[in-house]
Amino acid sequence: MKYPRLLFIIVLLIFSSCSQNAESSEMAVQLPDKAMAAPQVEEYYGESPERKLIKEGRVEFETSDMAETRKTVADAVKKNNSYISSDQEYKSPGRISNTVVIRVPANQFDQLLKEATAGVEKYDTKEIHVRDITEEFVDIEARLKTKKELEQRYIDLLKQARNVTEIVEIEKQATELRADIESVEGRLKYLQNNVAFSTLSVTFYENVPHETVFGQKFRNGFRNGWDNLIWFFVMLVNIWPFVILGILAGWGIRRYRRRKK
């Protein structure tokens, strides 16, 4: 039967992979203490790879003109080939603020920061962080390469399958491996996007006079009184014929009473 032969080949592949890991572990045990210190990426992969850096920044400052500052930020975004991924506005007693999250090409981060905050003399907050993910990036690429090589072996085995049982078993293993490959590829694309585009969060706010509860009620009462007075005159205009009739009726009654006396 071909099924035991197929299982033997699959087990052989797995055993080969485990043997390589075991050899690596034995080599690691034989290394001297000095070599066991935190190794650099190039010690694992030969030549030093290109550094993969993720840059993120956050600034916060006060402005006297929200509209003008927002225009300055928008112009800087457009000029530096960036885009706004998030735009939020907050209102609270005594303060109006706006937070804009910008995605900018990594090589234009500094220029965008300079232009978006032009004229700012004092920052409440200014933070710039750079994360080196070179080791993780290279490790994911190596894992992806290994998984794709194993997938190719499954494809070769599928060509040699002689019956339905072998085909089903190989396709099952290949499907699971394909899911792992897509997951690793998704992580790799995520890292590539974060390396290519840096993130800058800009928060600017304006302080506005804060009214007390009594002052607000007094202002509202004055406005309501004025509105009621206007509506009173409007009502008089709408019923002016009745007003005139009432005046004439009152004048007639008074005159009649005087004559009677």
C-alpha positions as CSV (number, residue, x, y, z in Angstrom):
1,M,0.0,0.0,0.0
2,K,1.1,3.5,-0.8
3,Y,-0.3,5.1,2.4
4,P,2.4,3.7,4.8
5,R,5.0,4.8,2.2
6,L,3.5,8.3,2.3
7,L,3.5,8.4,6.1
8,F,7.1,7.3,6.1
9,I,8.2,10.1,3.7
10,I,6.3,12.7,5.9
11,V,7.9,11.4,9.1
12,L,11.3,11.4,7.4
13,L,10.8,15.1,6.5
14,I,9.8,16.0,10.1
15,F,12.7,13.9,11.5
16,S,15.1,15.7,9.2
17,S,13.9,19.1,10.4
18,C,14.1,18.0,14.1
19,S,17.6,16.7,13.5
20,Q,18.7,20.1,12.2
21,N,17.3,21.8,15.3
22,A,19.0,19.3,17.5
23,E,22.3,19.9,15.8
24,S,21.9,23.6,16.3
25,S,21.1,23.0,20.0
26,E,24.3,20.9,20.4
27,M,26.4,23.6,18.8
28,A,24.9,26.2,21.1
29,V,25.8,24.0,24.2
30,Q,29.5,23.8,23.1
31,L,29.9,27.5,22.6
32,P,32.0,29.3,25.3
33,D,30.5,31.7,27.7
34,K,31.7,34.7,25.7
35,A,29.8,33.5,22.6
36,M,26.7,33.0,24.6
37,A,26.4,36.8,25.2
38,A,23.5,38.6,23.4
39,P,24.4,37.9,19.8
40,Q,23.9,40.4,17.0
41,V,21.7,39.7,14.0
42,E,24.8,39.5,11.7
43,E,26.2,36.7,13.8
44,Y,23.1,34.6,12.9
45,Y,22.7,35.6,9.3
46,G,26.2,36.5,8.1
47,E,26.4,40.0,6.6
48,S,24.8,42.8,8.5
49,P,21.3,43.3,7.0
50,E,19.7,46.7,6.3
51,R,18.4,48.1,9.6
52,K,14.6,48.0,9.9
53,L,13.4,50.9,12.1
54,I,10.0,52.0,13.2
55,K,9.7,55.7,14.1
56,E,6.9,57.1,16.1
57,G,6.3,60.6,17.5
58,R,3.8,62.6,19.6
59,V,3.7,66.4,20.1
60,E,1.2,68.5,22.0
61,F,1.1,72.3,22.2
62,E,-1.2,75.3,22.8
63,T,-2.4,77.6,20.0
64,S,-4.3,80.8,19.8
65,D,-6.1,80.0,16.5
66,M,-7.4,76.5,16.0
67,A,-8.4,77.0,12.4
68,E,-5.0,78.4,11.4
69,T,-3.1,75.7,13.1
70,R,-5.2,73.0,11.5
71,K,-4.5,74.6,8.1
72,T,-0.8,74.5,8.8
73,V,-0.9,70.8,9.7
74,A,-3.0,70.0,6.6
75,D,-0.6,71.8,4.3
76,A,2.4,70.0,5.9
77,V,0.6,66.6,5.4
78,K,-0.1,67.4,1.7
79,K,3.4,68.7,1.0
80,N,5.2,65.6,2.5
81,N,3.1,62.9,0.7
82,S,1.5,61.9,3.9
83,Y,-2.1,61.0,4.9
84,I,-4.2,61.5,8.0
85,S,-5.2,58.1,9.6
86,S,-7.2,59.6,12.5
87,D,-8.7,63.0,13.2
88,Q,-10.5,63.6,16.6
89,E,-11.8,66.8,18.1
90,Y,-12.6,67.2,21.8
91,K,-14.6,69.9,23.7
92,S,-14.6,70.4,27.4
93,P,-15.3,73.3,29.8
94,G,-12.6,75.9,29.1
95,R,-10.8,73.9,26.4
96,I,-11.1,72.8,22.7
97,S,-8.5,70.3,21.3
98,N,-7.8,68.5,18.1
99,T,-5.7,65.3,17.7
100,V,-4.5,64.3,14.3
101,V,-2.6,61.1,13.6
102,I,-0.4,61.3,10.5
103,R,1.2,58.5,8.5
104,V,4.3,59.9,6.8
105,P,7.1,58.3,4.6
106,A,9.9,57.5,7.0
107,N,12.5,59.7,5.2
108,Q,10.1,62.7,5.5
109,F,9.3,62.4,9.2
110,D,11.6,65.2,10.4
111,Q,10.5,67.6,7.7
112,L,6.8,67.0,8.4
113,L,7.3,67.5,12.1
114,K,9.1,70.8,11.4
115,E,6.5,72.1,9.0
116,A,3.4,70.9,11.0
117,T,4.7,72.7,14.2
118,A,6.0,75.9,12.5
119,G,5.7,78.8,14.9
120,V,5.4,76.7,18.0
121,E,7.6,78.2,20.8
122,K,6.8,75.7,23.6
123,Y,5.7,72.1,23.6
124,D,3.6,70.6,26.4
125,T,4.8,67.2,25.1
126,K,7.3,66.1,22.5
127,E,8.3,62.5,22.3
128,I,10.1,60.7,19.5
129,H,10.7,56.9,19.6
130,V,12.7,54.6,17.3
131,R,12.3,50.8,17.5
132,D,14.8,48.5,15.8
133,I,13.0,45.4,14.5
134,T,15.8,44.2,12.3
135,E,16.2,40.9,14.2
136,E,12.5,40.1,14.1
137,F,12.2,41.1,10.5
138,V,15.1,38.8,9.4
139,D,13.8,36.0,11.6
140,I,10.3,36.2,10.0
141,E,11.9,36.2,6.5
142,A,13.9,33.1,7.3
143,R,10.9,31.3,8.7
144,L,8.9,32.2,5.7
145,K,11.6,30.8,3.4
146,T,11.7,27.6,5.3
147,K,7.9,27.1,5.2
148,K,7.8,27.8,1.5
149,E,10.5,25.2,0.9
150,L,8.5,22.7,2.9
151,E,5.4,23.6,0.9
152,Q,7.3,22.8,-2.3
153,R,8.2,19.4,-1.0
154,Y,4.5,18.7,-0.3
155,I,3.8,19.8,-3.9
156,D,6.4,17.3,-5.2
157,L,4.9,14.6,-3.0
158,L,1.5,15.3,-4.4
159,K,2.7,14.7,-7.9
160,Q,3.9,11.3,-6.8
161,A,0.7,10.3,-5.1
162,R,-0.9,7.2,-6.6
163,N,-4.3,7.1,-4.9
164,V,-7.0,9.2,-3.3
165,T,-5.9,8.5,0.3
166,E,-2.4,9.9,-0.4
167,I,-3.7,12.9,-2.2
168,V,-6.1,13.8,0.6
169,E,-3.5,13.4,3.3
170,I,-0.9,15.5,1.4
171,E,-3.4,18.2,0.7
172,K,-4.5,18.3,4.3
173,Q,-0.9,18.9,5.4
174,A,-0.3,21.4,2.6
175,T,-3.5,23.4,3.5
176,E,-2.3,23.8,7.2
177,L,1.1,24.8,6.0
178,R,-0.4,27.4,3.6
179,A,-2.4,28.9,6.5
180,D,0.9,29.3,8.5
181,I,2.6,30.9,5.5
182,E,-0.2,33.4,5.0
183,S,-0.1,34.3,8.7
184,V,3.7,34.9,8.5
185,E,3.3,36.9,5.3
186,G,0.7,39.1,7.0
187,R,3.0,39.9,9.9
188,L,5.8,40.6,7.4
189,K,3.7,43.0,5.4
190,Y,2.6,44.7,8.7
191,L,6.2,45.3,9.7
192,Q,7.1,46.5,6.2
193,N,4.3,49.1,6.3
194,N,5.4,50.3,9.7
195,V,9.0,50.6,8.5
196,A,8.0,52.5,5.3
197,F,5.6,54.8,7.0
198,S,6.3,56.5,10.4
199,T,3.5,57.7,12.7
200,L,3.2,61.2,14.1
201,S,0.4,62.3,16.5
202,V,-0.2,66.0,16.7
203,T,-2.4,67.5,19.4
204,F,-3.1,71.2,19.6
205,Y,-5.6,73.0,21.8
206,E,-7.0,76.4,22.7
207,N,-8.1,77.6,26.1
208,V,-11.5,79.4,26.1
209,P,-13.0,81.4,29.0
210,H,-15.0,79.3,31.3
211,E,-18.4,80.6,32.6
212,T,-19.7,79.9,36.1
213,V,-23.1,78.3,36.5
214,F,-24.6,81.5,37.8
215,G,-23.1,83.6,35.0
216,Q,-24.4,81.1,32.4
217,K,-27.9,81.1,33.9
218,F,-28.0,85.0,34.1
219,R,-26.9,85.2,30.4
220,N,-29.5,82.6,29.4
221,G,-32.2,84.5,31.4
222,F,-31.4,87.8,29.8
223,R,-31.5,86.2,26.3
224,N,-34.8,84.5,27.1
225,G,-36.3,87.8,28.3
226,W,-35.3,89.6,25.2
227,D,-36.7,86.8,23.0
228,N,-40.0,86.9,24.9
229,L,-40.2,90.7,24.4
230,I,-39.7,90.3,20.7
231,W,-42.4,87.6,20.6
232,F,-44.8,89.9,22.5
233,F,-44.4,92.6,19.8
234,V,-44.8,90.0,17.1
235,M,-48.1,88.9,18.7
236,L,-49.3,92.5,18.9
237,V,-48.7,92.9,15.2
238,N,-50.6,89.7,14.5
239,I,-53.7,90.8,16.5
240,W,-53.6,94.6,15.8
241,P,-57.3,94.7,14.6
242,F,-58.5,93.3,17.9
243,V,-56.3,95.7,19.8
244,I,-57.9,98.6,17.9
245,L,-61.4,97.3,18.5
246,G,-60.6,96.9,22.2
247,I,-59.4,100.5,22.4
248,L,-62.5,101.8,20.6
249,A,-64.8,99.7,22.8
250,G,-63.1,101.1,25.9
251,W,-63.3,104.7,24.7
252,G,-67.0,104.2,23.8
253,I,-67.9,102.8,27.2
254,R,-66.2,105.6,29.1
255,R,-68.0,108.2,26.9
256,Y,-71.3,106.5,27.5
257,R,-70.8,106.6,31.3
258,R,-69.9,110.3,31.3
259,R,-73.1,111.2,29.3
260,K,-75.2,109.1,31.7
261,K,-73.8,110.9,34.7
